Amino acid sequence: MSSAAAAPKNESGLANWFDSVHLYAGYGLHWTDSDDRDGWPLLGGIEAARNDRHRFGISLFNNSFGQFSQYYYYGYQWRLPFISESAHLKLTGGLIYGYVDQFEDKLALNFNGWAPAIIPSIVWKPGRLGFEVAILGDAGLIFLICYEVGHRR
């Protein structure tokens, strides 16, 4: 009798579409002070990354005016080996929701709380733990800590 060869597993579904998952936590710094700001609280996020350097994510935060907001994005990450094997440049683009009512004019092209955004950042990730500095145009910077919670090889 011959033994039957094991059939390959059919890997499909969203969980198999990306290669790693990253959790983010951060804090922001404004370039200037303003009386209408309600501080800049902590933020958090989750990002699904592919080995081909494409990223998809969501960040959840209270905006500078105390309104719960979200940033839904797609991004791409370039390696910077001339600086360090751990250094990267990341560019994300997507939609921010949450700047509403009297603060709707704080984001350009805001329509009913939704506005487009492009956010560049510098990443240093030597292992599972990494650091990122995101530039928010003329508003300020966000300092982030990233932790890779899972990786599919």
N, C-alpha and C positions, 0 to 999 in steps of 0.2 A: 504494500500500500504506500502510496505517496502522500506526503503531507501537503495540504493546501497552503500556498503562500498567503501571508497576512495581507489583507487589502489595505491600501493606504487610507488614512483617515481623511474624511472630507472636511477641511477646515474652511468654514465660511462664517459670515456674520461680522458685525461691527468690531467685536473684541479681537478678531484676527486681522483687522485692517490696519492696525497700528502696532508698533513694536515696543513702545515704552510709555509709561505714565509718570508724570511729574506733578508734585504738589508744590504750590507757591504760597509764601507769606511775605508781606512787605509793608513798608511805611514810606510815605511821601514827604517831600520837601518842596515848598513853593519858592519861586524866585523872589516874590514880593509879598508884603503883608496886605491884608484887606479886612475892613471891619465887617463885611457881610459873610465872611467864611466862618464855618462852624468847626474849625479844626480840620485835621486830615487823619482820619482813623486808619487803623490797620486794614489790609485787604488780603484776600485769599484767592486762590485759583487752582484750576486743574488743567493740565495740558496733555494731550495725546500726541506722541511724536512717532514719526516713521524713520527708519534707518536712512532713507533718502533725504533726510533733513527737513521734510515738510512737518508743520505743526498745526494743531487745531486745539482751541481752548476757550475757556470762559473764566473771566475774573469777576469776583463779586466784591463790592465795596460800598461804603457810604461816601458819596462825593464830598467835595469841600464845603458843601452847603447843607450837609446832614441828610441828603436824600439817598435812599438805597438805589444802587446803580449796578449795571452789568456791562461787560465788554465781551462780545462774542467775536472770535477772530480766527483767521487763517494766517500762518506765517511760514517763513523759510529761514533757515540758519546756515550761514557760511562759516567755514573753518578759517581761522587766521593762524596758520602754522608758522608764519614768519615772526609772530609775537610769542605764541606758545601753542602746543598741541591741545591745551585745555581752553584756549580763547576762541570765541565765536562772535560774529555779528548776527543779530537776529532782527528781522523786520516783520512786523505783524500789521495786518489791516483788517478792519471789520466794522462793527456797529456798536456804539455805546447807547445804552438806554438808561434814563434816570434823571437827566437835567430837565426838569419840568417847571411849570408855573413861572414865577418871577425870575428863575435862573435859566430859563430856556435859551436866552441869548449868550450864555457863557460858553457855548460850543457853536462853532460855525456850522452852517447848513443843518441846524437842528430843526426837525419837523415832528411835532407831537412827542417830544422826548427822545426821539431817535436821531443819532448823528453819526456820520462816518468818521473813522479815526485811522491814522497810520502812526505806529509807534515803533521807533528804532530802539535797539538796546545792545549793550555790550555784555557778553556772558563769559564767565570763567567757571568751568565745571571740570575739575580734575578727576572726579569719581562720581559717586551717587549724590553727593552734596555739591551744590554749586551756588554761585552768586550772580546777580544780574543788576544792571543799572539801566532803567528805561528813561528815555528823554520824552517829556510831554510838551514839546514845543516851547511856547513862551510861558507855560504854567509852572513847570518845575521838573523834578526828578522823582522816580520811585526806586527805592532800594529793595531788592528782593532776595530771599533765600529760597533755593529750589532743592527739592529732594526727590530722587527717582525712586518710586515705590515699587515699580515692577518693570521687568525687561524680558521680552521674549526673544530668544536668540535664534 
